[in-house]
Amino acid sequence: MQTLYLLVPLAPLAGAIVAGLLCRVISRRLAHCAAIAGVGIAFVASLFIWNDVAAGNTFNGPVYQWLSSGDYTFQVGFLIDSLTVTMMLVVTFVSLMVHIYTIGYMADDPGYNRFFSYISLFTFSMLMLVMSNNFMQLFFGWEAVGLVSYLLIGFWYTRPTAIFANMKAFLVNRVGDFGFILGIGLVLANFGTLDYQPVFDQARSQIGATLNLIPGCDSSAVSLLGVTCILLFIGAMGKSAQVPLHVWLPDSMEGPTPISALIHAATMVTAGIFMVSRMSPLFELSDAALSFVIVIGSITALFMGFLGMIQNDIKRVVAYSTLSQLGYMTVALGASAYSVAIFHLMTHAFFKALLFLAAGSVIIGMHHDQDIRNMGGLRKYMPITWLTSLIGSLALIGTPFFSGFYSKDSIIEAVRLSHVPGAGFAYFSVMTGVFVTAFYSFRMYFLVFHGEERFGKAHGHEARASGDGHGKTAAEEHHGLAPGQKPHETPWVVTLPLVLLAIPSIFIGYATIEPMLFGDFFGKAIFVDGSAHPVMEELARDFHGVFAMAVHALISPVFWLAAAGVAVAWVFYLKRPEIPAAIGAACGPLRSLLENKYYFDEFNERVLAAGARLLGRGLWKGGDAGIIDGLIVGGSVRVVNCIALLARLFQSGHVYQYAFTMIFGVCALLTIWLLPRI
Amino acid sequence: MSGLPLLSLAVWTPIFSGLIVLFFGADRNSPLARKLALFGALAGLFGTLPLYAGFDTATPAMQFVERLPWIRRFDVDYHLGVDGISMLFIILNSFITVIVVLAGWKVIESKVAQYNAAFLIMSGLLNGIFAALDGMLFYIFFEASLIPLYLIIGVWGGPRRVYAAFKFFLFTLMGSLLLLVSLIYLYLDSGSFAILDWQRMPIPLETQKWIFLAFLAAFAVKVPMWPVHTWLPDAHVEAPTGGSIVLAAIALKLGAYGFVRFSLPIAPDASHAFSGLILALSLIAVIYIGFVALAQEDMKKLVAYSSIAHMGFVTLGFFLFSALSVEGALVQMISHGFVAGAMFYCIGVMYDRVHSRQIADYGGVVNTMPKFAAFFMLFAMANAGLPATSGFVGEFMVILSSVKFNLWVGFAAASTMILGAAYTLWMYKRVVFGAVGNHHVAGLSDVTGREFLVLALLAAGVLGMGLYPQAFTEIMHSSVDELLRHVSVSKIQ
């Protein structure tokens, strides 16, 4: 079994090395075969491990000792339990789908082999992250997925927007990691180890421990566990794009669409959710941290959903939807419903990867026009894409019996039952979010697949559209369809993953809700303090089987909110298109607030980034050049110079001056010597 | 093997090789000079490898000790020996010497023999610093090693080399004299020039403070610590690529090494008394310099400033007085040797082609130099402290121990996570990414076989240390424990 554990991350790594180091030597075919074989092996091995874990076998042990110092040892090691294996399956399955899809999507790209190398490397990093049994390796994987995300967002490196977006993503994530490493530091300082198990075992003994925020001032004492958890959660906020560290995710759409599906929807961005669930034995002990989590989550869920309603770029609609859904997961974490969060993470991975890949398929069909205002009526031309998109959208908005229904409805119920401070606001957010999600999902769906065919006309939006250009220069890029040209369905390598992802998008919730939420599938992998946060127990009490849950939902307000969202979208964008325009004109300030994404980017660029540059320049010119070099160094040079000038006066080279000075000196000395004696 | 005076070989092999190069490699005979220099550098490197193989990690005692009386009148001995702290630097230095000889292979066209001889001689002298166990011998090596560096900057340097050399001289002069005064004081007090004797000798607190400050004056300039750092960016800008590599990779380590060999064990009580000051200066170096680096327009200056920030972690780690922090600082020193050396080499590779260090003169280098861009990305990420590179290990260890010491100290130290990434990646973006910026970039040719070799060697160091730092720290354990024992025991009687 342990060889199998090693095989899971190492097979994609081998694929990445073959496709990467030899990218100039080997053919495209060999590169994608190597990469797909690596991920395929990892997926099959994960299935075997899942089978083994389901039989009750877990594993926690080191692979090698990375570093020892003083009393501390840090190792690379694996913790294999139901939580890990769930993530492993999700990661390897979605990654495999994306690998296959890439053959079609990147077919014309000069960086084909490089791209395969990156996504395999990503799979390796993500697997190391989820399989870790300690904080150090978690941080390793954490930063490594960040690196690959950076490389992939900037994959088309000649594009200014792409290389701006990737740097932004890395730096914003670093802000999160800054908190994360401080949290890890507190864990090491107070638990003496970074291995999960001993830390979790000792967690209870630290409940009363406090930390003085101002050294030596006892009145500034705060709960140690609370601070630790909040710092760790700041790391999650970066990676899982929670407000205010969400700003990088919409821009990350500059990357090729397959990675938007894999990294920025299904796997990497859920690392924060996974991490908090993994740390449930710590978070459970701090209500302050849980409150913080639930409030941040609900802000993200609601306000990012609003932004999804006005986007016109097909990928950005899905990106804001991802942000909002990540908010839902975070809310579930705050409500102590960790298993629900992981459940939603899993269903979301399937239907959101599906939606992104379908969007990519549409983009191919539309010849790299991403503006949904230029689409319409595509269902005739792209039937598989249309049908799978519909399935994905229905799952996303929580239609009963679809996978998204089971996970999202459980989140809403859990929040309703939660009593953590902030849960009331969270309940309002997730309920409103249901309507918003349904609205923006079906706004996009109707605009793309139904209604009037708006493509093939004069390219009014061409200048603005920044489609996937496959690394070609701007002149070669052709956006959109030429007049008279029709969209076409994409090749089988693109549609096959869509179909394979559509299947779990429908069924996975129905099939797994019972064991995952109410059975003991997660067992000891997730810890919930039942006496303090009885949410899961109450949820289980209200649960009367998967079928009954879906039927019961038909009369619940959640369902009608979603239906209303779809209906409004239908009216606005199919029946009476003049209404949204009128509303837009009527609410000017609100519209500009949304169009400017609440001014987060402006603030970051104009205040934070510009301020940092200004400060750097000031310290350089004022501090280094002005005070240190100018005043101190230059000053001492001037002092030396002055003394030297004086000294030079005496060295004129004229003998009479020397003689005069000598005589004067002798006289002076004699005077001083004789005066007291007279 | 054990019979051979390995440390003497480490010191004198490069020096004699340098003299041979000087003797045989006349101006007309540059190819021979290059080959002789490479042979000498390799001989020096392979001569030091038995130090690693034969090193006993179980003992903190000095190993491979050689001791001969030298100046009997003042009890000065030719006394060499290494422990787990100094041994790694001798190997690093010998490795960097090979890199430097290779780096200057095609680029240096005038006075080839003299250029290579200067590096070889400096390499031997630097090894001498790390191996010296006699205070006076240390001082002689310490000062003598600067002469080749002055020459390298002064002869093969840029247009403002005289200003740079002068500035460096001004900064160093005062400290060196104070160092000499305290060494003589320690000799008069103890009757011995043996550093190990000084470490055992009781000294009253007041005296310790004076000694500590004198050492500080000498070592802080070399590290360099804020605010005596301003010579470094100027020196780097004027130095040729090889000079920058040695300056960053080895010369900056001398000051830090001085702290662990002299300040901490000889004046432990004063070290504790002044630790707050050093921590404050280190954190200023990390944050202030991080911001200054952000504003740089010259790549070499940017990397020079980033070196200062990284060395801030070294002094921070030393003065937190825990095994994790001190070993983290030592790891950071070695890692910085690889990473800063590699960064300066990368800049050199571009400079050789375009003859500019200004960030604004580049843009889109990846289009014409993809292999180079991949290496540069690796080193940039190491500079930003990405896990699995050596740059992460030391920072990680020091940040963790500073959080343990105090959350706010950790907070300040961890800001490098953001600042380091910001200045490094912003530079990388402007230089490497984007569309081809101008006709210079359009005409670039990718790395040659020789450049590829140098980059690959450095990359192996960066990745190897990032993936398995244990290979380095296990050598340090005993010596660091011994050092901390010295620091924890008061010498006041």
Boltz contact constraints between the chains, C-beta under 6 A:
constraints:
  - contact:
      token1: [A, 65]
      token2: [B, 470]
      max_distance: 6.0
  - contact:
      token1: [A, 67]
      token2: [B, 469]
      max_distance: 6.0
  - contact:
      token1: [A, 67]
      token2: [B, 470]
      max_distance: 6.0
  - contact:
      token1: [A, 67]
      token2: [B, 473]
      max_distance: 6.0
  - contact:
      token1: [A, 69]
      token2: [B, 323]
      max_distance: 6.0
  - contact:
      token1: [A, 69]
      token2: [B, 324]
      max_distance: 6.0
  - contact:
      token1: [A, 69]
      token2: [B, 327]
      max_distance: 6.0
  - contact:
      token1: [A, 69]
      token2: [B, 473]
      max_distance: 6.0
  - contact:
      token1: [A, 70]
      token2: [B, 323]
      max_distance: 6.0
  - contact:
      token1: [A, 70]
      token2: [B, 324]
      max_distance: 6.0
  - contact:
      token1: [A, 72]
      token2: [B, 324]
      max_distance: 6.0
  - contact:
      token1: [A, 140]
      token2: [B, 387]
      max_distance: 6.0
  - contact:
      token1: [A, 143]
      token2: [B, 386]
      max_distance: 6.0
  - contact:
      token1: [A, 143]
      token2: [B, 387]
      max_distance: 6.0
  - contact:
      token1: [A, 147]
      token2: [B, 386]
      max_distance: 6.0
  - contact:
      token1: [A, 157]
      token2: [B, 366]
      max_distance: 6.0
  - contact:
      token1: [A, 157]
      token2: [B, 433]
      max_distance: 6.0
  - contact:
      token1: [A, 158]
      token2: [B, 435]
      max_distance: 6.0
  - contact:
      token1: [A, 163]
      token2: [B, 429]
      max_distance: 6.0
  - contact:
      token1: [A, 163]
      token2: [B, 433]
      max_distance: 6.0
  - contact:
      token1: [A, 167]
      token2: [B, 425]
      max_distance: 6.0
  - contact:
      token1: [A, 167]
      token2: [B, 429]
      max_distance: 6.0
  - contact:
      token1: [A, 171]
      token2: [B, 421]
      max_distance: 6.0
  - contact:
      token1: [A, 171]
      token2: [B, 422]
      max_distance: 6.0
  - contact:
      token1: [A, 174]
      token2: [B, 417]
      max_distance: 6.0
  - contact:
      token1: [A, 174]
      token2: [B, 418]
      max_distance: 6.0
  - contact:
      token1: [A, 174]
      token2: [B, 421]
      max_distance: 6.0
  - contact:
      token1: [A, 175]
      token2: [B, 418]
      max_distance: 6.0
  - contact:
      token1: [A, 177]
      token2: [B, 417]
      max_distance: 6.0
  - contact:
      token1: [A, 178]
      token2: [B, 414]
      max_distance: 6.0
  - contact:
      token1: [A, 178]
      token2: [B, 417]
      max_distance: 6.0
  - contact:
      token1: [A, 178]
      token2: [B, 418]
      max_distance: 6.0
  - contact:
      token1: [A, 181]
      token2: [B, 399]
      max_distance: 6.0
  - contact:
      token1: [A, 181]
      token2: [B, 414]
      max_distance: 6.0
  - contact:
      token1: [A, 182]
      token2: [B, 403]
      max_distance: 6.0
  - contact:
      token1: [A, 182]
      token2: [B, 410]
      max_distance: 6.0
  - contact:
      token1: [A, 182]
      token2: [B, 414]
      max_distance: 6.0
  - contact:
      token1: [A, 185]
      token2: [B, 400]
      max_distance: 6.0
  - contact:
      token1: [A, 185]
      token2: [B, 403]
      max_distance: 6.0
  - contact:
      token1: [A, 185]
      token2: [B, 410]
      max_distance: 6.0
  - contact:
      token1: [A, 188]
      token2: [B, 400]
      max_distance: 6.0
  - contact:
      token1: [A, 189]
      token2: [B, 403]
      max_distance: 6.0
  - contact:
      token1: [A, 189]
      token2: [B, 404]
      max_distance: 6.0
  - contact:
      token1: [A, 615]
      token2: [B, 291]
      max_distance: 6.0
  - contact:
      token1: [A, 616]
      token2: [B, 291]
      max_distance: 6.0
  - contact:
      token1: [A, 616]
      token2: [B, 292]
      max_distance: 6.0
  - contact:
      token1: [A, 616]
      token2: [B, 294]
      max_distance: 6.0
  - contact:
      token1: [A, 616]
      token2: [B, 295]
      max_distance: 6.0
  - contact:
      token1: [A, 617]
      token2: [B, 295]
      max_distance: 6.0
  - contact:
      token1: [A, 619]
      token2: [B, 288]
      max_distance: 6.0
  - contact:
      token1: [A, 619]
      token2: [B, 291]
      max_distance: 6.0
  - contact:
      token1: [A, 619]
      token2: [B, 292]
      max_distance: 6.0
  - contact:
      token1: [A, 620]
      token2: [B, 292]
      max_distance: 6.0
  - contact:
      token1: [A, 620]
      token2: [B, 295]
      max_distance: 6.0
  - contact:
      token1: [A, 624]
      token2: [B, 230]
      max_distance: 6.0
  - contact:
      token1: [A, 628]
      token2: [B, 227]
      max_distance: 6.0
  - contact:
      token1: [A, 628]
      token2: [B, 230]
      max_distance: 6.0
  - contact:
      token1: [A, 629]
      token2: [B, 230]
      max_distance: 6.0
